[in-house]
Each structure stands twice: as C-alpha cells, then as structure tokens.
Amino acid sequence: MRMRLAATTAAAAGTLIAVAAVPAQAAEYTSALKIRGVQYDAPGSDSNSCSTGNTDEEYVTIKNYSSTKTVNLKGYWVEDAVGNWFEFTANHYLQPGDYVKLRGGNGSDSDAKNVVYRDNCNFIWNNDKDTIYLFKPSGSRADVHSYTKSGSDPDRNGYIKFHS
C-alpha cells in the first residue's frame, strides 16, 4: 500500500510540475494579426510639430499572418506600456499576408499604400524601450511586442527600419 501511494504521489507531482511549467512559456495569442516591427526612433531630431516635425517617421507595422482570412482593423487598438493608445475607428482590411504601418502625425489613410495615420503629432513609442500591445475589438490581447534600444524580440527582427 505504501509503495502504491508513493508511486501515485510521484506521478501526481510530475503532472503538477508539467502543468506548472506551461504558464512560464511565452504567451501565444489566437490572432492572425501580429506586430511585425516598430520604427520607434524617428530619424533626425525628434520634433512633434505638426507642420515641421517627424512623428510620421515613427510607426508600428501590423501584419496579417493568416493564409486565408481577411481581417478588418476597425475596433482593434494599440497601446504602450503607460497607456498611450490608438484605436482603428475606420474600416481597413488586411488581406492574407498584408500589413499596415500605423504612423504618427497627420496624413491620408490608404489601403493601397498600407498606411494609417494616428492624426496626432505626439510621439507614442519611447526611444529607449517600450512594450506595444495589440488588442482585438473584443478587448482580448492579439499580440505584444517589447523592445529596448539595444535589442528586440529576435522573431521581430529587432530594430526594424522599413523602406517604402
């Protein structure tokens, strides 16, 4: 009896250890949309002047990684670690494999050019480090991406400087 109890206890402990280890792994969210990269330090001297500033050179790129599903960004929002946020309020459809650059500053949103402007001339992403959250219209988290000036999530290619 004591031998069977010890084996059962050991088996149960092993199961608990395996179950306890799962939450420590990186979180995966069930979403076709993921943060592809970020240009968090706009080239040049930072200026949030709407007429002469460079906030439009700061952007986050969101990609639809689905191979079959088109996603409407309306109702999705991005947020930084301290609560600065932007919500996609208009329809913007991402076909499978397509992406959008969410830029600071003012401009004309364009599906053809894969760009949406925040219509706000203040910088949102810190130049040294930050965390970017992408939320679904339901409020559940679609993705998260953290970076520092010295490095980034290697799956996101770190400090990404995109070329149009």
C-alpha positions as CSV (number, residue, x, y, z in Angstrom):
1,M,0.0,0.0,0.0
2,R,2.8,2.4,0.9
3,M,4.6,1.6,-2.4
4,R,1.5,2.3,-4.5
5,L,0.9,5.6,-2.6
6,A,4.5,6.7,-3.2
7,A,4.2,5.9,-6.9
8,T,0.8,7.8,-7.2
9,T,2.3,10.8,-5.3
10,A,5.3,10.8,-7.6
11,A,3.2,10.6,-10.7
12,A,0.9,13.4,-9.4
13,A,3.9,15.6,-8.5
14,G,5.3,15.1,-12.0
15,T,2.0,16.1,-13.5
16,L,1.9,19.2,-11.4
17,I,5.4,20.1,-12.4
18,A,4.5,19.7,-16.1
19,V,1.3,21.8,-15.7
20,A,3.1,24.5,-13.7
21,A,5.7,24.9,-16.4
22,V,3.2,25.7,-19.1
23,P,2.4,29.3,-18.0
24,A,6.1,30.2,-17.8
25,Q,6.4,29.8,-21.6
26,A,5.9,32.7,-23.9
27,A,2.3,33.7,-24.4
28,E,0.7,32.9,-27.8
29,Y,-2.4,34.7,-28.7
30,T,-5.0,33.4,-31.1
31,S,-4.9,36.1,-33.7
32,A,-4.0,36.4,-37.3
33,L,-2.7,39.9,-36.6
34,K,0.8,40.3,-35.1
35,I,3.1,43.2,-34.6
36,R,5.7,42.8,-37.3
37,G,8.1,45.6,-36.2
38,V,8.5,49.1,-35.0
39,Q,10.3,52.2,-36.0
40,Y,10.4,53.7,-32.6
41,D,13.2,56.3,-33.0
42,A,12.3,58.5,-35.9
43,P,15.3,59.6,-37.9
44,G,16.6,63.1,-37.1
45,S,15.9,65.3,-34.1
46,D,12.6,64.5,-32.5
47,S,10.0,67.2,-33.2
48,N,6.3,66.8,-32.6
49,S,5.4,69.9,-34.5
50,C,2.5,69.1,-36.8
51,S,3.9,71.3,-39.6
52,T,7.7,70.5,-39.5
53,G,8.0,67.5,-37.1
54,N,9.0,63.9,-37.8
55,T,6.3,62.0,-35.9
56,D,5.2,60.4,-39.2
57,E,8.6,58.6,-39.3
58,E,7.7,56.7,-36.1
59,Y,5.5,53.7,-36.8
60,V,4.5,50.2,-35.9
61,T,3.8,47.6,-38.5
62,I,1.0,45.1,-38.1
63,K,0.8,42.1,-40.3
64,N,-2.0,39.6,-41.1
65,Y,-0.2,36.3,-40.9
66,S,-3.3,34.3,-41.9
67,S,-3.0,32.5,-45.2
68,T,-6.8,32.6,-45.8
69,K,-8.5,35.2,-43.6
70,T,-9.0,38.9,-44.4
71,V,-9.1,41.0,-41.2
72,N,-10.8,44.3,-40.7
73,L,-8.8,46.5,-38.3
74,K,-11.8,48.5,-37.2
75,G,-12.1,48.3,-33.4
76,Y,-8.5,47.0,-32.9
77,W,-6.2,49.2,-30.9
78,V,-2.6,49.5,-29.9
79,E,-1.3,50.7,-26.6
80,D,2.0,51.3,-25.0
81,A,3.2,50.3,-21.5
82,V,2.0,53.6,-19.9
83,G,-1.4,53.6,-21.6
84,N,-1.0,55.8,-24.6
85,W,-3.2,54.3,-27.3
86,F,-4.7,54.5,-30.7
87,E,-7.9,52.8,-32.0
88,F,-8.6,52.0,-35.6
89,T,-12.0,53.6,-36.0
90,A,-12.4,53.2,-39.7
91,N,-12.6,50.1,-41.9
92,H,-9.1,49.0,-43.0
93,Y,-8.9,45.5,-44.5
94,L,-5.8,43.4,-44.4
95,Q,-5.7,40.6,-46.9
96,P,-3.8,37.4,-46.0
97,G,-0.1,38.3,-45.8
98,D,-0.8,42.1,-46.0
99,Y,0.4,44.7,-43.5
100,V,-0.3,48.2,-42.4
101,K,2.1,50.9,-41.0
102,L,0.4,52.9,-38.2
103,R,2.3,56.2,-38.4
104,G,2.3,59.2,-36.1
105,G,1.4,62.7,-37.5
106,N,-1.2,63.6,-40.0
107,G,-1.9,62.2,-43.4
108,S,-4.3,60.4,-45.6
109,D,-5.1,56.8,-44.7
110,S,-4.6,54.5,-47.7
111,D,-5.3,50.8,-48.2
112,A,-3.3,51.0,-51.4
113,K,-0.2,52.4,-49.6
114,N,-0.8,50.2,-46.5
115,V,-0.8,53.2,-44.1
116,V,-3.0,54.6,-41.4
117,Y,-2.1,57.9,-39.6
118,R,-2.8,58.5,-35.9
119,D,-3.7,62.1,-36.6
120,N,-1.7,63.1,-33.6
121,C,1.7,64.8,-33.7
122,N,3.0,63.5,-30.4
123,F,5.4,60.6,-30.3
124,I,3.9,57.4,-28.7
125,W,6.8,54.9,-28.6
126,N,9.8,55.6,-26.3
127,N,13.2,55.8,-28.0
128,D,14.9,53.6,-25.3
129,K,12.4,50.9,-24.5
130,D,8.7,50.2,-24.6
131,T,6.1,47.5,-24.9
132,I,3.4,47.6,-27.6
133,Y,0.1,45.8,-27.1
134,L,-2.3,44.9,-29.9
135,F,-5.9,44.4,-28.8
136,K,-8.9,42.9,-30.6
137,P,-12.2,44.7,-30.7
138,S,-13.4,42.2,-28.0
139,G,-10.7,43.5,-25.6
140,S,-8.6,40.4,-25.7
141,R,-5.0,40.7,-26.4
142,A,-3.9,39.8,-30.0
143,D,-0.2,40.3,-29.6
144,V,2.5,42.0,-27.5
145,H,6.0,43.2,-28.5
146,S,8.7,44.6,-26.3
147,Y,11.9,46.3,-27.3
148,T,14.9,48.1,-25.9
149,K,17.4,50.3,-27.8
150,S,20.0,47.5,-27.6
151,G,17.7,44.7,-28.8
152,S,14.3,43.4,-29.5
153,D,12.3,40.2,-29.8
154,P,14.5,38.3,-32.3
155,D,11.5,36.9,-34.1
156,R,10.5,40.5,-35.0
157,N,13.9,41.4,-36.4
158,G,14.7,43.8,-33.6
159,Y,15.1,47.5,-34.5
160,I,13.4,47.5,-37.9
161,K,13.8,50.3,-40.3
162,F,11.4,49.8,-43.1
163,H,11.8,51.2,-46.6
164,S,8.8,52.2,-48.6
